Amino acid sequence: MVKGPDFKILGILSKLAQNNVNKDVLETEIISLSGLSESEARDRLNELEWLHLAKEALPKASRAEFRLWNVTEKGLKELSGQDAG
């Protein structure tokens, strides 16, 4: 069960992706909305990736200088389970 800053970051990622596991989200957008420092937000994203709730997407050639993220099916289930509970 994800709590605190991890849950907040997962929620932001899911919202920006419109609950679509195939939609890439710019890391800078996640950081901007999180209210956390850049390093803290990146730590949270890495933690979510380790838990298989989010994953770093392969950058497209036009956006190679940016990090992109996707929410996973497991991440969406985690969010919906906590909304219900």
Secondary structure, 3 states (H helix, E strand, C coil): CCCHHHHHHHHHHHHHCCCCCCCCEEHHHHHHHHCCCHHHHHHHHHHHHHCCCEEEECCCHHHCCCCEEEECHHHHHHHHHHHHC
